[in-house]
Amino acid sequence: MKDKPESNSHSKVPAVPGPTNPMVTPLLNDLYQFTMSYAYWRAGKHQEHAVFDLYFRKNPFGGEYTVFAGLDECIRFIANFKLTEDDICFIRKTLPPSCEDGFFEYLRGIDCSDVEVHAITEGSVVFPKVPLLRIEGPVAVVQLLETPFVNLVNYASLVTTNAARHRFVAGKSKLLLEFGLRRAQGPDGGIGASKYCYMGGFDATSNVAAGKLFGIPLRGTHSHAFVSSFMSPEEIVHKPLCSFDGSTTCEDFVALVQSWLEKIQRSKLLSVGDTNQSELAAFTSYALAFPNDFLALVDTYDVARSGVPNFCAVALALHELGYKAAGIRLDSGDLAYLSGEARKIFCQVEKEFKVAGFGKMTITASNDLNEETLEALNKQGHEVDTFGIGTYLVTCYAQAALGCVFKLVEIKNQPRIKLSEDVSKVSIPCKKRSYRLYGKEGYPLVDIITGENEPSPKVGERILCRHPFIESKRAYVVPQHVEELLKCYWPGASGKQREELPSLGDIRDRCIKQLEQMRPDHMRKLNPTPYKVSVSTRLYEFIHSLWLNEAPVGELQ
Amino acid sequence: MKDKPESNSHSKVPAVPGPTNPMVTPLLNDLYQFTMSYAYWRAGKHQEHAVFDLYFRKNPFGGEYTVFAGLDECIRFIANFKLTEDDICFIRKTLPPSCEDGFFEYLRGIDCSDVEVHAITEGSVVFPKVPLLRIEGPVAVVQLLETPFVNLVNYASLVTTNAARHRFVAGKSKLLLEFGLRRAQGPDGGIGASKYCYMGGFDATSNVAAGKLFGIPLRGTHSHAFVSSFMSPEEIVHKPLCSFDGSTTCEDFVALVQSWLEKIQRSKLLSVGDTNQSELAAFTSYALAFPNDFLALVDTYDVARSGVPNFCAVALALHELGYKAAGIRLDSGDLAYLSGEARKIFCQVEKEFKVAGFGKMTITASNDLNEETLEALNKQGHEVDTFGIGTYLVTCYAQAALGCVFKLVEIKNQPRIKLSEDVSKVSIPCKKRSYRLYGKEGYPLVDIITGENEPSPKVGERILCRHPFIESKRAYVVPQHVEELLKCYWPGASGKQREELPSLGDIRDRCIKQLEQMRPDHMRKLNPTPYKVSVSTRLYEFIHSLWLNEAPVGELQ
């Protein structure tokens, strides 16, 4: 019944770096994967060839699309899948003492060299029920991949989709910064969020670790604490500042700022009184440290009466020395109104002091933003150029989980189905292929799932696309372009060509392009049209015969 | 202006293990912490002694309490805080090229040996505005702790609170299992969730890595995939099963199960027809693997017509051999109804086949449970003994983030305040102490915050507790017991006694005890009474004088 410990010397596993988070190991798993693995082994079934699909049932955020992400981490995981002695020791201690030793020998030998993974390319727009990954191999090994794969795909896809939705509302012209690290669900939530928000179309992150790990552009200036750490400009000891071109040195930049503040106060246009001296000192200090990158947070005390005038004084002093200030950040209050007021002041300054371009100063906003507030800002009109988005983005406040599942669809060439009284939870059996069919206008029209060995849909040939569960829902399609969705990212022992894992930048580009390619009515926020997912006639008929076969016949009493 | 690189040879840092997640390093930080650190250094301010408070503004989940968690990870982080050469190299590349070399020398030398951390004991019940941690030390170093600390405390406290709320609704007598790994926000979200749900009162987790790391009890049996991986009992090759006491061996357990299924079918009580053979095979196999721990998932096909009768057949066969089956799990459908039906069948079986205790078979339920569904189940009446809770628990669906902040309250002995048009966002200045005052009945009455050097409240002495911002809200209290909340968990160079970090088990015990000690009206789900947080009269007056001083005077136009 039980095999000898496998020799793993046939290992053809290519070198792929390990998971980003070293805590992603085979033990990052639900216990029942190990109890099942033991039960398979005990029954002599552990080597049976099984096919599992990983898919989700419902698009998140009330939308009609999802972006697939997390594949790279899944492949890193299986490429390095190996239980250590320490792991095996722990599992042995955890399982009942009646478990036989041979199983632990078996665990010692397993890796993923016999596992084959097909997947949709990371960064693709995807839809419910269509397998994102198809994983096949010895049932007792593939079973151990369920929890880590679902963990690695669920949040990745969710937050990438969330980022894409924020980008959609903000529009292409705005700069989007991910500022979520401190509110993310744990350290890894933060790092994952930064990676996947970038993938979904954000421009940069504040998260230094993510910048280092993934090469994502970094952004950040200063906080309220920096402002309130200063008392007054008198405490600034080091006052000289070289001009931009290095030709001269202003020996007292603090006095220069002061003189500009007085000019602003004298100019009737702004009607500025006394500004906060702690804030003025902080801005002046920050400019001395970063004369080329002066961006100031202007709402520690009062935006219009203190923050913006103080900013303008420092910016004008920098300007006199040949520098160009970067802009302001607003982190509270009515962002539409305040950004408008700030813009007015910048334009007045441009006019009053004849500083070309001052009116176009960048305004960044960053206070509890989400899709709804971005949309409300768009409706009201605003002057914000850059949005820094944190909590709602990275925690996916509007929908905190994507319900990916991992279902057995075939074992020993026998198709398997999971029934449920809830039809949306019935799984689609068989090892399958799937295709995206494109229409004349270049938009994707429908995804169709077929059995593994059915002929593929052909360009120009009419094909009947059927709803997987509702008989009356079907439509003929004549595709202008056919794209097979599942590609081989981990060939296992199959000898197939292995698809290269694209770089993060390439995945991001793909994601942005795919989103642009969708028909706009699928993408809109309000009442979007569902994108259709279908099965071939042959698969439809097969599903329903299997279903009838497995479901018990009720008895009305 | 700039110091020589610090010599760190005075390092008195005690040995504390590193953060659970090795990705928690000084680079797990917002970029602006480094830009500010540079600006402090450039201004010669970096050594100024600063005091920061970490606190939150609002209890989560619409409740009136929060459980503080994450302290242990914060202390592990600072105890091992050190930038590597590689880190410094990356920061140098990231900051503008104009930044001076001396800063990177400075970074090379810093650690947290000059930082002092006071905190509330982990696992305590806590309230808005009361500092959870008070961190003091050189401003440029403490600034670098903001993001990691807030990240480590935010989700930890949120999910611990969520677990405590689930326990509150489920009641003490139920077993609560955390099943959230696959839906958690990333790998670390999963591991953190398991740790903190246990802290908040859960009994066990499915997460093997968390079991190994933290010694949390593990639970898990099998999934739908296991059931559907079998076709029929005919495929079971290895059929013998030893009796519990080892005295005899049943040579064909499959036939024994079959005979019990026939007895059940013949007994009129259950009106059972043909059950699903794939399911029967899976249960039989699982029992052969785990005869002492037979717990079966009974809803792959049909709970009442297939799953429960199949379970009973296997359980009765086990019973005949002296084993005791562990129970069933329901993962879909109407859990109140199905658990009731299952209980009825178990009781009928007990009576019909005279198996004492069979009616008390454990029923576990695990389908998208949350506080609301637990409450609805309680109202309807149900027969569930154990709840397995995942998605809603670990992602904190009902409130995906706790808004912890980290505010500068004093620098160079000068109190600092952060103003806001939103009064709830105004910070409480000064280095402070805080106390919990208990009443006659043993309940906590009010938390009071005072200045660092004020005399502490005394048992039996009347003290005026004032709302920090609303003049008219105040009350006299005569405490029967006074508990100082902030304890020294990291003495830095202060020479103070360092509070030991309690074990996870001790923190969990503290949490459960503290929750039980609260007055019930603060804890109830519907319209809970807010627990009062107050300041001393002296602190109240100080806040308001500083506020007036810092706020600009408006001008109505």
Interface residues (C-beta under 8 A of the other chain):
Chain A: M1 P19 T20 N21 P22 M23 V24 T25 L27 L28 N29 D30 L31 Y32 Q33 F34 T35 M36 Y38 A39 Y40 R42 A43 G44 K45 E48 A50 F52 D87 F90 I91 T94 P96 S98 C99 V139 Q143 E146 T147 P148 V150 N151 L152 N154 Y155 A156 V159 F179 L181 R182 R183 A184 Q185 G186 P187 D188 G189 G190 I191 G192 S206 N207 V208 A209 G211 K212 L218 R219 G220 T221 H222 S223 H224 A225 F226 S228 S229 F230 M231 E235 I236 V237 H238 S271 G273 D274 T275 N276 S278 S285 Y286 L288 A289 F290 P291 N292 D293 D299 T300 Y301 D302 R305 S306 S332 G333 T391 T395 C396 Y397 A400 A401 G403 C404 F406 K407 L408 I411 Q414 R416 I417 K418 L419 S420 E421 D422 K425 E550 A551 P552 V553 G554 E555 Q557
Chain B: M1 P19 T20 N21 P22 M23 V24 T25 L27 L28 N29 D30 L31 Y32 Q33 F34 T35 M36 Y38 A39 Y40 R42 A43 G44 K45 E48 A50 F52 D87 F90 I91 T94 P96 S98 C99 V139 Q143 E146 T147 P148 V150 N151 L152 N154 Y155 A156 V159 F179 L181 R182 R183 A184 Q185 G186 P187 D188 G189 G190 I191 G192 S206 N207 V208 A209 G211 K212 L218 R219 G220 T221 H222 S223 H224 A225 F226 S228 S229 F230 M231 E235 I236 V237 H238 S271 G273 D274 T275 N276 S278 S285 Y286 L288 A289 F290 P291 N292 D293 D299 T300 Y301 D302 R305 S306 S332 G333 T391 T395 C396 Y397 A400 A401 G403 C404 F406 K407 L408 I411 Q414 R416 I417 K418 L419 S420 E421 D422 K425 E550 A551 P552 V553 G554 E555 Q557
